[in-house]
């Protein structure tokens, strides 16, 4: 009887073991995809980008696609994390070599082209744009173009450094933000953003915003100008399918500024018109220096943003040597930092820096920026 009971117990234990073993197999099969995904995220493996997130990228070009994989992986691996992402504007998100037909297709950046177009077409508005340039000699357009050429390096003598960047926003002095926006809207109808914006870079910008990243644009252009261009884009250019771009989180105000854009502009007066006093909100530094170029420029803006937001910057995108210092500051202090160098000039400091930091920087060329049809 005792022997029989032992045989029953032995058989029952085997049955229980087989059941447990079978359940364990099922549990492993169930958890394997989740474990694999978690392991890939920890190892920094590439994440497959979706065409709906990057509709203007060329998925057929293997070299371009591999770059997009790296960009998307960084975004996916850092989703829901508190950090700052910094984008330059001219040459990074927007073409800075726009042929201006009013001046025999001479090439200018977006804001400079806007100055020229508005000066030549000032009669189209019920108010006087760029009030400081309406001189008694009646040479308004000539005055604007001459000043514009001086600031943009199209003259024999050019402005540099602090002098240049504090004079650029003088065009708006005496205007209201509303008048500024009206002139920009009319300009963009003639020089359409779908022709001059780098839509693949706008896709990256949109993907970051959709993932809740705290995105800032730091630019040498007037921040109101860039903001109004972004507003125009989100109202007129489709992002994916029937969905339009949405940059409201960039256009929303902060405690320090009217939007998440740090640029070169003038302070507003009590009558809501732009003054002739430079707005140095973002470029204030402990030494109280006036310099806003090189290491006292974008780098100090980044440091101020980090201090105010209590978050570190992990991403930077730029195209020229003007973006070198903030790129160095962001990428050399941490291996977690990541950047995009947008077709920097051959032999430029930024291009050489990118080549020496290729594990952290994706170097895009002109072909990578060619927008694909949705």
Buried (B, 14 or more C-beta within 10 A) or exposed (E): EEEEEEEEEEEEEEEEEEEEEEEEEEEEEEEEEEEEEEEBEEEEEBBEBEEEBBBBBBBEBEEBBEBBBBBBBBBBBBEEBEBBBBBBBBBBBBBBEBBBEBBEEBBBBBBBBBBBBBBBBBEEEEEEBBBBBBEEEEEBBEBBBBBBBBBBEBEEEEBEBBEBBBBBBBBBBBBBBEBBBBBBBBBBEEBEBEEBBBBBBBBBBBBBBBBEBBBBBBBBBBBBBBBBBBBBBBEBBEBBEEEBBEBEBBBEEEEEBBBBBBBBBBEBEEEEBBBBEBBBBBBEBEEEEBBBBBBBBBBBBBBBBBEEBEBBBBBBBBBBBBBBBBBBBBBEEEEBBBBBBBBBEEEBBBBBBBEEBEEBBBBBBEEBBBBBEE
